[in-house]
Amino acid sequence: MGVDASEAPVELAVPGSKSVTHRAFLLGGLSSVPCRVQGPLMGADCKSTLAVLSGLGARFTVGDGGVDFVPIDDFEAAGRTLDCGNSGTTLRLMLSQIARLPGTTTLTGDDSLRGRPNGPLLDALRRAGAAVESVDGPVSGTAPVAVKGPIAPGAMTLPARVSSQYASSLMLAGALLDGDSALTLPAPVASRPYLDLTREVAGAFGLKFVFEVRPDGLRVGIPGGQRPQASRYAVEGDWSGAAFPLVAGALLRRPVALTGLRRDSAQGDRAVTDVVRRFGPAVGWQGHRLTLAPAPLRAPGVVDLGATPDLFPPLVALAAVADGVTTFVGAPSLRHKECDRIAAMAEGLSRLGVVCRERPDGLVVHGGRLRAADGPIRSFHDHRVHMAFSLLARLAPAEVADRGCEAVSYPDFHRDLARIAGLAPGGRSA
């Protein structure tokens, strides 16, 4: 259904998906034929994946609009420490890859990454035969992590409610082992759409998985002896990034039109369209464009983000202005992202005069009018937190820290926000 608007929408191209880019780079680095990954997101996190791949012997060139990979037989253990920067996806996807290799590689990262848990994934790798050494602080299995393989194929398990990145990591590594494996994920399975995304991207490279939904969880059959193969892979637009211009249009009462998105995407964050509609704006498709027409904002009640935790920061920004109370639930993993996103959003909202209450798995937000911030708003170098408060800073005077960190997932965010806030398409003042 299309969306009517009396004002011409601000048209924006959505950046490439960060989640898809990580997976495509990993599989492209192992492709048995020359492979071009077209339209990737070249933010800091995805560059970290390229850096680690290079350290493991992958061969590629970065060109205009894509990355070209040259076939190699397989990765090789680095025998040294490789830096994942701030990228948890890089660390977790690559932990299982280095566990396949008969040698030792150590993965580390910045201060934030070294504080994030990986214990359940490391336990699974140990059970599969890897020798693993890590640092245990307030959370288990933190980097630096030294892994010596190889792991053996077979039965693998993870606990319920753990990061979907652990499961994706084991799936992508298991497909490359000599024998068949099976991964069991007890219910409730956290962030299930990310597993569907892994299967879809891997399928484009010829890898097969068998998903069997059971009453007690999910079983993933992983045939062994597979090899990625694709001559070209085009990265689709990022639905988690698209949430920010959609929310900006809703907050600033400007119609927007976004290009580069797939309406049938396996990215779970495409659910943002349904959630934003619950706040009042009209969201729909006009041909290949996703459009938003603003409307008065109202709190939708309870929002479960168990499958889509990355939508939390922009939707909290929307809830801060919507009349009524919005309760975000279902995403305890938000405590262990680039920062504790629940605490970070609560702290910033309080500086803007918004009443809120933390939950173990989310946040209760009493929306309404904002006031000028009573001090700088910290974003803790978290790109999504920074972008969320940058949206609200267009409505109430506020200094938002760490400008530049948005380049991790949305390099042109501030340019696009400025266009929505006050410039018509083509650069004219609105």
C-alpha positions as CSV (number, residue, x, y, z in Angstrom):
1,M,0.0,0.0,0.0
2,G,1.4,3.4,-0.9
3,V,1.5,6.4,1.3
4,D,0.1,9.8,0.3
5,A,1.8,13.0,1.5
6,S,1.1,16.6,0.5
7,E,4.8,17.4,0.8
8,A,7.4,15.8,-1.5
9,P,9.4,13.3,0.6
10,V,13.1,13.5,1.3
11,E,14.6,10.7,-0.8
12,L,17.5,8.8,0.7
13,A,19.5,5.7,-0.3
14,V,19.9,3.3,2.6
15,P,23.5,2.1,3.3
16,G,24.4,-1.6,2.7
17,S,23.5,-4.0,5.5
18,K,26.2,-4.4,8.1
19,S,25.1,-7.9,9.1
20,V,25.0,-9.1,5.4
21,T,28.3,-7.5,4.7
22,H,30.1,-9.4,7.5
23,R,28.8,-12.7,6.2
24,A,29.4,-11.9,2.6
25,F,33.0,-10.9,3.3
26,L,33.7,-14.2,5.2
27,L,32.1,-16.3,2.5
28,G,33.7,-14.3,-0.3
29,G,37.1,-14.9,1.3
30,L,36.6,-18.6,1.1
31,S,34.9,-18.7,-2.4
32,S,36.3,-21.3,-4.7
33,V,35.9,-18.9,-7.6
34,P,36.8,-15.2,-7.9
35,C,34.0,-13.3,-6.1
36,R,32.9,-9.7,-6.1
37,V,31.0,-8.5,-3.1
38,Q,29.0,-5.5,-4.5
39,G,27.8,-2.6,-2.5
40,P,29.1,-3.6,0.9
41,L,28.9,-1.3,4.0
42,M,32.5,-0.1,4.4
43,G,32.2,1.0,8.0
44,A,34.7,0.4,10.7
45,D,33.2,-2.9,11.8
46,C,33.2,-4.4,8.3
47,K,36.7,-3.2,7.8
48,S,37.7,-5.1,10.9
49,T,36.3,-8.3,9.3
50,L,38.4,-7.6,6.2
51,A,41.5,-7.0,8.4
52,V,41.0,-10.3,10.2
53,L,40.4,-12.1,6.9
54,S,43.7,-10.7,5.6
55,G,45.5,-11.9,8.7
56,L,44.2,-15.4,7.9
57,G,45.5,-15.3,4.4
58,A,42.4,-14.1,2.4
59,R,43.3,-12.2,-0.7
60,F,41.2,-9.3,-2.0
61,T,41.2,-5.8,-3.4
62,V,38.9,-3.0,-2.3
63,G,37.6,-1.0,-5.2
64,D,34.9,1.4,-6.2
65,G,31.6,0.0,-5.0
66,G,32.9,-3.5,-4.1
67,V,35.5,-5.9,-2.8
68,D,37.0,-8.5,-5.1
69,F,38.2,-11.8,-3.6
70,V,40.8,-14.1,-5.1
71,P,40.3,-17.9,-4.4
72,I,42.4,-19.5,-1.7
73,D,42.5,-23.1,-0.6
74,D,41.5,-22.2,3.0
75,F,42.4,-19.8,5.8
76,E,45.6,-20.4,7.7
77,A,46.1,-19.9,11.4
78,A,47.8,-16.6,11.9
79,G,50.0,-17.6,14.8
80,R,49.6,-14.1,16.2
81,T,47.0,-11.7,17.5
82,L,44.4,-10.2,15.1
83,D,42.5,-7.1,16.1
84,C,38.7,-7.1,15.7
85,G,38.4,-3.4,16.7
86,N,34.9,-2.8,18.1
87,S,33.2,-5.4,16.1
88,G,31.5,-8.2,18.1
89,T,30.2,-9.7,14.8
90,T,33.8,-10.0,13.5
91,L,35.0,-11.6,16.8
92,R,32.2,-14.1,17.1
93,L,32.0,-15.2,13.4
94,M,35.8,-15.6,13.2
95,L,36.2,-17.5,16.5
96,S,34.7,-20.7,14.9
97,Q,36.7,-20.2,11.7
98,I,40.0,-20.1,13.5
99,A,38.9,-23.1,15.5
100,R,38.8,-25.1,12.3
101,L,42.5,-24.5,11.7
102,P,45.4,-26.6,13.0
103,G,47.2,-23.9,14.7
104,T,46.8,-21.0,17.1
105,T,45.3,-17.6,16.5
106,T,44.4,-15.0,19.1
107,L,41.5,-12.5,18.5
108,T,41.2,-9.3,20.5
109,G,39.6,-5.8,20.2
110,D,39.2,-2.5,21.8
111,D,38.1,-1.8,25.4
112,S,34.4,-2.3,24.7
113,L,34.9,-5.5,22.8
114,R,37.1,-6.9,25.5
115,G,34.2,-6.5,27.9
116,R,31.6,-8.5,25.9
117,P,30.8,-12.1,26.7
118,N,31.6,-15.1,24.5
119,G,31.5,-17.9,27.0
120,P,28.7,-20.1,25.5
121,L,30.4,-20.1,22.1
122,L,33.8,-20.9,23.6
123,D,32.3,-23.7,25.6
124,A,30.9,-25.2,22.4
125,L,34.2,-24.9,20.6
126,R,36.0,-26.7,23.5
127,R,33.4,-29.5,23.4
128,A,34.2,-29.8,19.7
129,G,37.9,-30.3,20.4
130,A,39.5,-26.8,20.4
131,A,41.9,-25.6,23.0
132,V,40.6,-22.1,24.1
133,E,42.1,-19.6,26.4
134,S,40.2,-16.4,27.3
135,V,39.9,-13.7,30.0
136,D,37.1,-14.1,32.5
137,G,36.0,-10.9,34.2
138,P,32.5,-9.7,35.1
139,V,31.3,-11.8,32.1
140,S,32.7,-15.0,30.7
141,G,34.9,-15.6,27.7
142,T,36.1,-12.1,27.0
143,A,38.8,-11.2,24.6
144,P,41.6,-11.6,24.0
145,V,40.8,-15.2,23.0
146,A,43.4,-17.7,21.9
147,V,42.1,-20.7,19.9
148,K,43.9,-23.8,18.7
149,G,42.1,-26.2,16.4
150,P,41.0,-28.2,14.7
151,I,37.5,-28.9,15.9
152,A,35.7,-32.0,14.8
153,P,32.2,-32.3,13.3
154,G,29.4,-33.7,15.3
155,A,26.7,-32.6,17.8
156,M,26.8,-29.0,19.0
157,T,24.6,-27.2,21.5
158,L,24.1,-23.7,22.8
159,P,22.0,-22.5,25.8
160,A,18.7,-20.8,25.3
161,R,18.6,-17.0,24.9
162,V,22.2,-16.5,23.9
163,S,23.4,-14.3,21.0
164,S,22.4,-15.5,17.6
165,Q,25.9,-14.6,16.5
166,Y,27.2,-17.7,18.3
167,A,24.9,-20.0,16.3
168,S,25.7,-18.3,13.0
169,S,29.4,-18.7,13.8
170,L,29.0,-22.5,14.4
171,M,26.8,-22.9,11.3
172,L,29.3,-21.2,8.9
173,A,32.3,-23.1,10.3
174,G,30.4,-26.5,10.6
175,A,29.6,-26.4,6.9
176,L,33.3,-26.4,6.1
177,L,34.2,-29.4,8.3
178,D,34.8,-32.9,6.8
179,G,31.8,-34.5,8.3
180,D,28.2,-33.6,9.1
181,S,27.2,-31.7,12.2
182,A,24.0,-30.7,14.0
183,L,23.4,-27.6,16.2
184,T,20.7,-27.7,18.8
185,L,19.3,-24.4,20.1
186,P,16.8,-24.8,23.0
187,A,13.8,-22.5,23.2
188,P,13.5,-19.6,23.3
189,V,15.9,-19.0,20.4
190,A,17.2,-15.4,20.6
191,S,17.2,-13.2,17.5
192,R,16.0,-16.0,15.2
193,P,15.8,-13.7,12.1
194,Y,19.6,-13.4,12.2
195,L,19.9,-17.2,11.7
196,D,17.6,-17.0,8.7
197,L,19.8,-14.2,7.4
198,T,22.9,-16.4,7.8
199,R,21.2,-19.2,6.0
200,E,20.1,-16.9,3.1
201,V,23.5,-15.3,2.6
202,A,25.2,-18.7,2.8
203,G,22.7,-20.1,0.4
204,A,23.7,-17.6,-2.2
205,F,27.2,-19.0,-1.9
206,G,25.9,-22.6,-2.3
207,L,25.9,-23.6,1.4
208,K,23.0,-25.7,2.6
209,F,21.5,-26.0,6.1
210,V,18.4,-27.8,7.3
211,F,16.3,-26.0,9.9
212,E,13.9,-28.2,11.9
213,V,11.6,-26.3,14.3
214,R,10.8,-28.4,17.3
215,P,8.6,-27.8,20.4
216,D,11.7,-27.5,22.5
217,G,13.7,-25.3,20.2
218,L,15.5,-25.4,16.8
219,R,17.8,-28.0,15.3
220,V,20.1,-27.0,12.5
221,G,21.4,-29.8,10.3
222,I,24.8,-28.8,8.9
223,P,26.1,-31.0,6.0
224,G,29.9,-31.1,6.0
225,G,32.4,-30.8,3.2
226,Q,30.8,-27.8,1.6
227,R,32.7,-24.9,0.0
228,P,31.4,-21.4,-0.7
229,Q,31.2,-20.4,-4.4
230,A,29.8,-17.3,-5.9
231,S,31.1,-15.0,-8.6
232,R,29.1,-12.0,-7.4
233,Y,27.1,-11.1,-4.4
234,A,25.1,-7.9,-4.0
235,V,24.6,-6.6,-0.5
236,E,21.1,-5.3,0.2
237,G,20.2,-2.2,2.1
238,D,20.3,-2.2,5.9
239,W,17.0,-2.4,7.6
240,S,18.4,-1.5,11.0
241,G,20.0,1.6,9.5
242,A,16.7,2.4,7.8
243,A,15.1,2.7,11.2
244,F,16.9,6.0,11.8
245,P,15.6,8.1,8.8
246,L,12.1,6.5,9.3
247,V,12.1,7.7,13.0
248,A,13.6,11.0,12.0
249,G,10.7,11.6,9.6
250,A,8.2,10.7,12.2
251,L,9.8,12.9,14.9
252,L,10.4,15.9,12.6
253,R,7.1,15.6,10.7
254,R,8.8,15.2,7.3
255,P,7.8,12.6,4.8
256,V,10.7,10.4,3.7
257,A,11.3,7.8,0.9
258,L,14.0,5.2,1.2
259,T,15.6,3.2,-1.6
260,G,17.8,0.1,-1.5
261,L,15.7,-2.0,0.7
262,R,14.2,-5.4,0.0
263,R,10.6,-5.8,1.2
264,D,11.1,-9.6,1.3
265,S,14.4,-9.3,3.2
266,A,15.4,-12.0,5.7
267,Q,16.6,-9.2,8.0
268,G,14.5,-9.2,11.0
269,D,14.7,-5.5,11.5
270,R,12.3,-5.0,8.6
271,A,9.8,-5.3,11.4
272,V,10.5,-1.6,12.0
273,T,7.8,-0.7,9.6
274,D,5.1,-2.5,11.7
275,V,6.3,-0.9,14.9
276,V,6.5,2.6,13.5
277,R,3.0,2.2,12.2
278,R,1.9,1.4,15.7
279,F,3.2,4.8,16.8
280,G,0.9,6.5,14.3
281,P,2.8,7.3,11.0
282,A,1.8,5.7,7.7
283,V,4.5,3.5,6.3
284,G,4.2,1.6,3.0
285,W,5.7,0.9,-0.4
286,Q,5.5,3.0,-3.6
287,G,7.2,0.8,-6.2
288,H,10.7,0.2,-4.9
289,R,10.6,3.0,-2.4
290,L,9.6,2.6,1.3
291,T,7.7,5.8,2.3
292,L,6.7,7.4,5.5
293,A,4.0,10.0,6.0
294,P,4.1,11.6,9.5
295,A,1.2,11.7,11.9
296,P,0.7,12.5,15.6
297,L,2.7,10.1,17.8
298,R,1.0,7.9,20.3
299,A,2.6,5.2,22.6
300,P,1.8,1.7,21.3
301,G,2.0,-0.1,24.6
302,V,4.3,-3.1,24.8
303,V,7.0,-3.5,22.1
304,D,8.8,-6.9,22.2
305,L,12.3,-6.6,20.7
306,G,13.4,-10.2,21.4
307,A,14.0,-10.8,17.6
308,T,15.2,-7.3,16.8
309,P,17.3,-5.8,19.5
310,D,19.1,-3.4,17.2
311,L,15.9,-1.4,16.8
312,F,15.9,-0.5,20.5
313,P,17.7,2.9,20.3
314,P,15.8,4.5,17.5
315,L,12.4,3.2,18.8
316,V,13.2,4.5,22.2
317,A,13.8,8.0,20.7
318,L,10.3,7.7,19.1
319,A,8.8,6.6,22.4
320,A,10.3,9.6,24.2
321,V,8.1,12.0,22.2
322,A,5.0,9.8,21.7
323,D,2.1,10.5,24.1
324,G,1.7,7.8,26.6
325,V,3.8,4.9,28.0
326,T,5.9,2.5,25.9
327,T,7.3,-0.6,27.4
328,F,10.2,-2.3,25.6
329,V,10.8,-5.9,26.6
330,G,12.4,-9.2,25.5
331,A,16.0,-8.1,24.8
332,P,18.4,-8.7,27.7
333,S,21.3,-8.9,25.2
334,L,21.1,-5.1,25.0
335,R,23.1,-5.1,28.2
336,H,26.1,-6.5,26.3
337,K,26.3,-4.6,23.0
338,E,28.8,-1.9,22.3
339,C,27.7,-0.6,25.6
340,D,24.8,-1.4,28.0
341,R,22.3,0.1,25.7
342,I,19.4,0.0,28.2
343,A,21.4,2.0,30.8
344,A,22.8,4.3,28.1
345,M,19.4,5.2,26.7
346,A,17.9,5.7,30.2
347,E,20.7,8.0,31.2
348,G,20.3,10.2,28.1
349,L,16.6,10.3,28.3
350,S,16.8,11.5,31.9
351,R,19.0,14.4,30.7
352,L,16.2,15.4,28.3
353,G,13.6,15.3,31.1
354,V,12.0,12.0,30.0
355,V,10.8,9.7,32.8
356,C,11.9,6.2,32.2
357,R,12.6,3.0,34.2
358,E,15.0,0.3,33.4
359,R,14.0,-3.4,33.1
360,P,16.4,-6.3,32.9
361,D,15.3,-6.8,29.3
362,G,14.3,-3.4,28.2
363,L,13.0,0.0,29.2
364,V,9.7,1.7,30.3
365,V,9.4,5.2,28.6
366,H,6.9,7.9,29.6
367,G,6.7,10.0,26.5
368,G,5.9,13.6,26.1
369,R,7.7,16.9,25.8
370,L,11.5,17.1,25.8
371,R,13.5,19.8,27.6
372,A,16.9,21.1,26.8
373,A,19.5,18.6,28.1
374,D,21.0,19.4,31.5
375,G,24.4,18.3,30.3
376,P,26.2,16.5,27.5
377,I,24.5,13.2,26.5
378,R,27.0,10.3,26.5
379,S,26.7,7.8,23.7
380,F,29.6,5.5,25.0
381,H,31.0,5.4,21.5
382,D,28.0,3.3,20.5
383,H,26.9,4.2,17.0
384,R,23.2,3.4,17.5
385,V,23.0,5.2,20.8
386,H,24.7,8.3,19.2
387,M,22.3,8.3,16.3
388,A,19.2,7.9,18.5
389,F,20.1,10.9,20.6
390,S,21.2,12.9,17.6
391,L,17.5,12.5,16.4
392,L,16.2,13.9,19.7
393,A,18.8,16.7,19.6
394,R,16.9,18.1,16.6
395,L,13.9,18.6,18.9
396,A,15.6,19.8,22.1
397,P,19.0,21.5,22.5
398,A,21.5,18.8,23.4
399,E,25.2,18.0,22.9
400,V,25.6,14.4,21.9
401,A,29.1,12.9,22.4
402,D,31.2,10.8,20.0
403,R,30.3,12.2,16.7
404,G,32.0,10.0,14.1
405,C,31.1,6.7,15.7
406,E,28.0,6.5,13.5
407,A,30.3,5.6,10.6
408,V,30.3,2.0,12.0
409,S,26.9,1.4,10.4
410,Y,25.7,4.6,8.7
411,P,28.6,6.8,7.4
412,D,26.2,9.5,5.9
413,F,23.8,9.6,8.9
414,H,24.4,13.3,9.8
415,R,24.1,14.4,6.2
416,D,20.8,12.5,5.8
417,L,19.5,13.8,9.1
418,A,20.2,17.4,8.1
419,R,18.3,16.8,4.9
420,I,15.3,15.5,6.8
421,A,15.5,18.2,9.4
422,G,15.6,21.2,7.1
423,L,16.7,20.7,3.5
424,A,14.5,19.6,0.6
425,P,15.8,17.0,-1.9
426,G,18.5,18.6,-4.0
427,G,19.8,20.8,-1.1
428,R,17.3,23.6,-0.9
429,S,16.0,24.9,2.4
430,A,12.7,23.5,3.2
